[in-house]
C-alpha cells in the first residue's frame, strides 16, 4: 500500500519534509513563471540574465559573462548571437587582448531589460504574494547564502 498523508512512509522521512525537494519544486515553479513572462516580451531567461549582468557590471568578456550567468561558455555564443541580431548587445574585440570578445549592452538592450524586469516584477508579486515582507527578505538572504561564492557542497 503506498504512503499517503495519513500513512507514514516506510523510511520515516516523507519527501515533502526535505528542504532540497521543497526548494527544487519552488524553483521549478518560479522558473516556469519567469520563462512564460519573459517569452511574452521576446526574451529567454538566459537572455534576461545576460542583459541584467551587462547592465549591472558593464562590458564583460564573453567567458566571464558565461560564468556569471551560469551558462556553458560554448552555449553562450548562441544566446549572444540572438541578442546581437536583435540589437540588444554588441561584441567587439578587446583592444588589450584581441583574442577575447568584449560584450556590451546597447540602449535597445536596456529598454528590453526594463520591459523584462517589469514582466518579472508582476510574476514575483503573484508567486510570492502569500509571503510577508519579512519572509521575502529572509528568503532573499537565505537564497544568497545558498548560491553565493562561499556556498559549496560539503565534501564527504
C-alpha positions as CSV (number, residue, x, y, z in Angstrom):
1,X,0.0,0.0,0.0
2,X,1.5,3.4,-1.0
3,X,2.2,6.0,1.7
4,X,-0.4,8.8,1.9
5,X,-0.8,11.9,4.0
6,X,-2.2,9.8,6.9
7,X,0.1,6.8,6.3
8,X,3.8,7.3,7.2
9,X,6.4,6.4,4.7
10,X,8.4,3.3,5.2
11,X,11.6,5.2,5.6
12,X,10.0,7.5,8.2
13,X,11.0,10.6,6.1
14,X,8.5,11.9,3.6
15,X,9.9,13.6,0.5
16,X,7.8,16.7,1.3
17,X,9.8,17.2,4.5
18,X,13.1,17.6,2.6
19,X,14.3,21.1,2.3
20,X,16.0,20.5,-1.0
21,X,12.9,19.0,-2.5
22,X,10.9,22.0,-1.5
23,X,13.4,24.3,-2.9
24,X,13.5,22.4,-6.2
25,X,9.7,22.5,-6.5
26,X,9.6,26.2,-5.7
27,X,12.5,26.9,-8.1
28,X,10.7,25.0,-10.9
29,X,7.6,27.0,-10.4
30,X,9.4,30.3,-10.4
31,X,11.5,29.3,-13.4
32,X,8.4,28.3,-15.4
33,X,6.6,31.5,-14.5
34,X,9.7,33.6,-15.4
35,X,10.1,31.8,-18.7
36,X,6.4,32.4,-19.6
37,X,6.5,36.1,-18.6
38,X,9.8,36.7,-20.4
39,X,8.6,34.9,-23.6
40,X,5.8,37.4,-23.8
41,X,8.4,40.2,-24.1
42,X,10.5,38.2,-26.5
43,X,13.3,37.0,-24.2
44,X,14.5,33.7,-22.8
45,X,15.6,33.6,-19.1
46,X,19.2,33.4,-20.1
47,X,18.8,36.4,-22.4
48,X,17.4,38.4,-19.4
49,X,20.3,37.2,-17.2
50,X,22.8,38.3,-19.7
51,X,21.2,41.7,-20.2
52,X,20.9,42.1,-16.4
53,X,24.5,41.2,-15.8
54,X,25.8,43.6,-18.5
55,X,23.6,46.3,-17.1
56,X,25.0,45.7,-13.6
57,X,28.6,45.2,-14.4
58,X,29.2,47.0,-17.7
59,X,31.1,45.4,-20.6
60,X,32.3,41.9,-19.9
61,X,34.4,39.3,-21.6
62,X,32.3,36.6,-23.1
63,X,33.9,33.9,-20.9
64,X,33.3,35.9,-17.7
65,X,29.7,36.6,-18.7
66,X,29.1,32.9,-19.2
67,X,30.5,32.2,-15.8
68,X,28.4,34.9,-14.1
69,X,25.1,33.8,-15.7
70,X,26.0,30.1,-15.2
71,X,25.9,29.2,-18.9
72,X,28.3,26.9,-20.6
73,X,30.9,29.0,-22.5
74,X,30.0,27.2,-25.7
75,X,26.3,27.8,-25.3
76,X,26.6,31.5,-24.5
77,X,27.6,32.2,-28.1
78,X,24.1,31.3,-29.4
79,X,22.4,33.5,-26.8
80,X,24.7,36.4,-27.7
81,X,24.2,35.8,-31.4
82,X,20.4,36.3,-31.0
83,X,20.8,39.2,-28.6
84,X,23.2,40.9,-31.1
85,X,20.8,40.2,-34.1
86,X,18.1,41.9,-32.1
87,X,20.4,44.9,-31.4
88,X,20.4,44.4,-27.6
89,X,24.2,43.7,-27.3
90,X,27.3,44.4,-29.3
91,X,30.5,42.3,-29.3
92,X,33.9,43.8,-30.1
93,X,37.4,42.6,-29.9
94,X,39.1,43.6,-26.6
95,X,41.8,46.1,-27.6
96,X,44.2,44.8,-24.9
97,X,43.7,41.2,-25.9
98,X,42.5,40.7,-29.5
99,X,41.7,37.0,-28.8
100,X,38.8,38.0,-26.4
101,X,35.4,39.4,-27.1
102,X,34.0,42.2,-25.0
103,X,30.2,42.3,-24.8
104,X,28.2,45.4,-24.0
105,X,24.5,46.2,-23.7
106,X,23.0,48.7,-26.1
107,X,20.3,51.3,-25.4
108,X,17.8,49.0,-27.1
109,X,19.1,46.2,-24.7
110,X,18.5,48.4,-21.7
111,X,14.9,49.2,-22.9
112,X,14.3,45.4,-23.4
113,X,15.7,44.7,-20.0
114,X,13.4,47.3,-18.4
115,X,10.5,45.5,-20.2
116,X,11.6,42.1,-19.0
117,X,12.1,43.4,-15.4
118,X,8.5,44.8,-15.4
119,X,7.2,41.4,-16.5
120,X,9.2,39.6,-13.7
121,X,8.0,42.2,-11.1
122,X,4.5,41.1,-11.9
123,X,5.5,37.4,-11.7
124,X,7.2,37.9,-8.4
125,X,4.2,39.7,-7.0
126,X,2.0,36.8,-7.9
127,X,4.3,33.9,-6.9
128,X,5.3,35.4,-3.6
129,X,2.1,37.1,-2.7
130,X,1.5,34.7,0.2
131,X,4.7,35.8,1.9
132,X,5.1,38.7,4.2
133,X,7.7,41.4,3.5
134,X,9.8,39.9,6.3
135,X,9.5,36.4,4.8
136,X,10.5,37.7,1.4
137,X,13.6,39.4,2.9
138,X,14.5,36.2,4.7
139,X,14.1,34.2,1.5
140,X,16.4,36.7,-0.3
141,X,19.1,36.4,2.4
142,X,18.9,32.6,2.5
143,X,18.9,32.3,-1.3
144,X,22.0,34.4,-1.4
145,X,23.7,32.3,1.2
146,X,22.9,29.1,-0.7
147,X,24.1,30.4,-4.0
148,X,26.9,32.8,-3.0
149,X,30.6,32.4,-3.8
150,X,31.3,30.7,-0.5
151,X,28.4,28.2,-0.8
152,X,29.9,24.8,-1.6
153,X,28.5,21.3,-1.2
154,X,30.1,19.6,1.8
155,X,32.8,17.1,0.8
156,X,32.3,13.7,2.3
